[in-house]
Each structure stands twice: as structure tokens, then as C-alpha cells.
Amino acid sequence: MLRHLLKLTWKRKSRNLMLSLEILIAFAIVFALAAFGLRYLQLYRMPLGFDAADVWSVTVKPGDNGNKRFDEALYDGLRRELSALPEVKNVGFVTYEPYSMSTMTSDMRRGGPEGSAGGGAVHTEMIEGDDGAAGVLGLELADGRWFSKIDNGAAQRPVVLNRRMAEAMFPGERAVGQQFIEADDRETPQAYRVVGVVGEYRGKGELAAPDNFMFTRLEPGKNYRDARTILLKLRPGTTRDFEQRLNARLKLVKNDWSYQITPLSNMRASMLKTQTVPLIIVGVIAAFMLLMVAFGLFGALWQNTTQRIPEIGLRRALGASASQIYRQIVAEQFMLSSTAIVLGLALLVQLPLTGVFGENLNWPVFAGAALLSMAAIYLLSLLCAVYPGWRASRLSPTEALHYE
Amino acid sequence: MFRNYLLTAWKVFMRRKLFTAINLLCIVLTLVVLMVIASLLETAFRPSGVEGKSDRFLQVLMMRMEGPKGNRVSTTLPGYKLIEKYLKPMPGVERVAAVTLPASVSVYQGLNVSELMMRRADADYWKVLDFRLLAGRLPTSADDAAGRMIAVLNASSAQRLFAGTPKQAVGQRIDVGGQVFEVVGVVEDAMHLNAYADIWAPISTFPTSDYRNQLSGLFTALILAERAADLPRIQEQVARIAQGVVHDDPTEWNKIRFWADSKLDVFARILTQSTDTPDSGAGKLLAGIVVAMLLFMLLPALNLVNLNTGRIMERRSEIGVRKAFGATSSQLAVQLVVENVLLCLAGGLIALGATAGVLAWLESADLIPYLQVDLNLAVFGWGMLIATVFGLLSGVLPAWKMSRLDPVHALKGAV
């Protein structure tokens, strides 16, 4: 039976080639969409590392475009002023709030000459945070501690790493207490000492891939860039109308500055929107394309069966039952789709094998996307075969033999 | 001859109505997607309405500063000082306007907090862009000089803040991030690169005047030429001006460059990150768009090829007769391609109507705020071009196959 089917398909190879090619491209599109969606789902379920509930961010915009550096007294003044508000539970300063679009990255390496053990540079994202930042963001330390007053006057700048960074920098060792330096060509590179490790921190939100991350302690005078974002943990139930009082209080500190106040929940919503809107647009377009493929396959199969009416009549005359004819049409279509899918999988499996998309297309995502897209394509092509097959099987042998 | 093609094509289309409908549906679906994209691009690159003076409009959006050793590069927006001191005095242009990019601000009304996008603009901004004024007036240079705390709202925001007609908003006071402004005018909503904002205020309403001393900052400069033919000259002029700009700290940054770009160039420069050459990468961007569109057509074209191949088989006796009477293969091939292109053009016309519907939905759905896409002659031209390319792409292969049919077999009806 199978050999017979293969022979029939092979006889019409140029025509079937075009059909398989079409199915192959449709398969690739569904695969891409499924992989994209599954990866997002996978990321969404990973721990975020911080708690954004009731946290507001205040971005300070000094009038002088940031030429004058912030000093300790200024930070203290802001801290004091804000803590006095009854709605505010905790105050912290960071360079960028979570869910912001900004990024600061650098390369780090362990001390010692270049090329020695651990001499390789590790790329990491980083922000500066003050002693209060961990409390505001609800960071949970897996090892060690967060920054505090005992770090005052430390020779190396204290840092807290996320676990990923700690493992990349110190594989198989305990990171806390270790030192490393910034990998650049300055004569005395900045030195850092690890005081703690957090489980995870994904500042770009739920749909961002986990990355190396490091917090450095905000120390006015030593930092490369000022922390100009204030994070406030508010009492639960504080409403948005607190913003005006907060703004007025901040204006008391510096009247010629402007302040952009946003609840993190708003930033989260807009971040999620910017990340998911492309997927939705691509999804809608892909849905239209699949609809089109469905119409095309349906039309092509219909024409196929119409052409093959004499052949079908002959089979019927020789004793094949209606259901056998029906099964033949559906099985041929199934085989065509399988050829296209196997070919498509052989091509697509190169993506995780060569690692062009890195971790974004890992094996679970690949397997899930392959299964989903296989199911979609089989369903589509079988649905398209059902009506033409039924129509062909209904023909009476006498009619079919006479058909011209 | 051509009339015969048309007649045959019509007869063939009508004989199998279901398949013609399926064919047409596939064509329309493809073309709608492509035409929506084309009209969005047309609106972005060559808008009409508020930013309708595209043919004599240039803008400086990015400034590149390099350190003495060339190892440090900073790309920022131009500051007010750069525009005021170097660009505004430029001879041979109609006017130069300074405006900030939109920034999010909070408007406080009692217990209500609304987030709006705010720009600060000088009086020239209102003359370079053609906003339609719905009520009140637009800021003038007298307002700039006096530093009056006035603001212009767009229609949606006026409606949101002060329910009622635009007139009722004029004269009201609003608290924007602690500064109190008086609303003097209400303009129409606009979604364009330089026109998009909810609220505008004069530049002189900044809490401090530090912006006056900044070479790099928050601004973009809009340059309006007197004639379209002046643009290349102005672009050269701006590049020359950039060479003469001296940074406040020349040991830190000794080389400054910026370019006056058209809309397309601005987008291309941002996307291709080419800040160090006069060439904005617009050619690359356009080529990329064309390739992406062709790639997008691949699947629908294959689909149509499959459908068309099936139809040829139905017509093989017709082809046999024509071949027996001496029609050459190329004549037959041309005929089929013409038929296919005709069907695609018909599909293109339907798709244009559907595109108008999709765009109307996009405008009302608020996915992109204040979106207003105009279906003009240019979009129609692009649409027909896309339809023709698509027709050729999907018609050539079946036509080639058809022309190869052997007349004897074709006449007998065997393949």
C-alpha cells in the first residue's frame, strides 16, 4: 500500500514538489511563531528577582543636563525628605529603575595577568544601588549580604552579583569574598569585591532573557555615573493622587529640577506591551498567510482529484470501496505534508545545533515549537483533504469512467 | 489581439467561479498586508497634513562627538545652544525651529493624575509644521521672549482633561509636574515624527535657563528651505557648519559632526546607526524593505503557482488547438502571464478598498495613538506596482510549464 502511494506521488513529482515547498514554508512560519511564543512563555515563568508591587520610581532631571555631580549630602537630603512622608516605607537610589529601557554594561575579569586562569572577560549588565535599594526592590540574597555602612571606606568597591554572573566569573567556587577587576586598558583598573549573591535579577522585566548582572554600591565620588532614579516602596493602598504631594515635596528640595514619577506597575505594563505587540502583529499576519495556504491547498487538491477522476473510476470498477478511495486521497496528502515537515525539521534543527539564537532557541523550546507546528500543519492539510477526498469517494464507478 | 486575451481571460475566470474566487482571495489577502505596510511607510517617510512640507524639510536629530584619540564616541541630541548659535543664523533657509523630543509628564488636577507626552518648542516650530488650530491661538515669539507659562493641548488631551469642546479648554490652568500653565490653544491630534505630542509649551518655560548653554541636550532642529531645489545645498552647508563647531571642552571632544536629513534619511540613520558619514543608509533601508516584501510574497506566490498549474491542466485542449494553429510557446506564455497580472491588478483594486478598511480600523483601534493614514495617489501607485510584481512572480512558472505542453498530447487530453 505504502509503496503504491509512493509511486503515485513520485509520478507527479514536479507538481507535488511545489505543493511540498508551500507546506514547508508554511511549516517554517508556524514554527517561528510557536518558538517565539513558547520562549516568551518560558521566560515569563522564570523568577524575576525583585518585587515591583507598590514601588514607584522618580527620575530626577536636573536643570543643568547633569553636569554637576550629586554628592553624599544631596542624597542624604533627598532620603531624609522622602522618608518623612507617611506613605513612604523605604527609599533607595539606583542608576536605572527596573523596566527601564536603559542599559549599562561592562566587561569584568579576575585579577592576574591576561591569559592566566580566570583571565577571560565576562560581559555583564550593571547598575549602581545604594544601601536601601535591596529593601525597596525586595531582593533576596542567596549568599552573603547587601551593602551597608560597614562597606564605608572599603578599598575595593563592593558588589552584589546575580547567581548567573557569580557562576560565570567564579565557576565552582563560592563567589562571596572574591575580587575581580574591570577589563579595560586603564593602568589601575577599578577593583571590586563580592559581598553578596542574589538568586536572579532581570531588570528588563518578565520577557527578557536572563543575563549576567551586578550591583555596585553607590558611593558618591567613586561612581562613574550618578544614580538619579529614586525608588520608593509605598504603603499598600497608596493611590495615584499621592504623586502630586510627592512632587511638591521633591520641589522643596530642588525647585529647578523636574521629576518624572511613575509607578513601576505602569512601566511594567508598557514594557510588556512593547515586547508583545510585535508578536501579535506577526501572529495576525501569519494567521492570514495560513488561511491563504489553506485555501491554496484546498484548491490544488480539488483540482488534483478532478483530474484523477478516470483513475478513481478504474479503481472503483476493480472493486475498491468508497472508504478506500477516501483513505487514499487523505493518505497521499498526509505523506506530502510529512515529506515537507521532515525536510523542514532537518533544516530547522540546524538552528539550535549551530546555536545562532543562543539560549533563546533552547531544546525545550525547539521541541515544543516543532510539535505545535507539526500539529498545526497536519491539521491544516488534512482538513483541506477531507472535502475533495469525500467528493472523490462519492463518485459512482460508471460516472467516473465516463468522465471527460 | 489584446482584446482577445482579455475576452479569453474573462471567460476562463467565469467558467470556474469558485477557483477564481479562491485565487482572488489569496491575492487580496497578500496585497492588503503589503499595501497596509506601504501606506504606513509612505505616511512615515512622506507625510501630508501637519508635516506636509516634506519636499523642503530637513532636520538634525543626532549629533556625534568624538574624543581626540578617536576611542570615545558619544551620540546625543543637539542642545539649544547648537541650534541657537550655529543653525538659526544659517543664511538661505526660510526658518529653523528648535523642539524637544516628547517626554512623559504628569498633569495634576485635584485627585486626578494624567500622563501626557510633552514637547517644548519655540515659535518657529508652529510655522514649520502646519497644525490645524481648533480653538484659541498658537504661541508666538513674544511669548517666548516674555517666558509666559502657556501651553497648547491636542484635541484628545483637551477632551480628556476638560470634558467638552476644545473652546472650553482655552483659558484653563493646568499643573504639569508642579508648574502651572495656562492653556492658550487646542490643535488637532497628529502622529508624526516631529508633530507627535499631547501638550506643548514654549522652551523658555524650562525651570532653569541652563539649556541655553548646552551644546548637546534634548532638542532636534527642524529646517525649512525656501525651495525644494535648495536641499542639497543646505545639507552641505550644515555639514560645513558642523566642522566649525567648537565644544566647550575641546580636549574632551574635538570632533563634532551632524547631518541635515530628510524624513527617510532620519529613519535610516537611526536604524543603520550610521552617524559618521553623510550617507544615511537610506539606500540600504529601502533595499531591505523591498527584499522583505519580496520574501513575504514568496509563500502566496507559491500558493498561486499551485493553483494556476491546476487550471492549466483544465485548459490543455484550448492550448493544444492554439498550438496546432501555429501559436508559439512564447505567445502562449505571454498570454498566461498577462491573464495572471490582470487578475492580480483586479485583486489589487479590491485590496485597496480593503486596505482603506484596515487602516480605518487601525486608526480607531488606538494601537498607535493619533494615527492618521492617508490613502493618496502614491499609495495607489505603490499598490498597483506591488500587484504587478506579484502577478509576474506567480505567473511565470505556470506559463512556462504550459508553453512546454506537446500539442499532440494536449489535443488528445493526456498530460
Interface residues (C-beta under 8 A of the other chain):
Chain A: R15 M18 L19 L21 E22 I25 A26 I29 G63 D64 N65 T239 R240 D241 E243 Q244 N247 A248 K251 N255 D256 W257 S258 Y259 Q260 I261 T262 N266 V277 I285 F288 M289 L291 M292 V293 F295 G296 L297 F298 G299 A300 W302 Q303 N304 T306 Q307 E404
Chain B: F19 I22 N23 L25 C26 L29 T30 V33 G79 A103 S104 V105 S106 Y108 G110 L111 N112 V113 E115 D175 G177 G178 F206 P207 T208 D210 Y211 Q214 S216 G217 L218 L298 L299 P300 L302 N303 L304 V305 N306 L307 T309 G310 R311 M313 E314 L367 G413
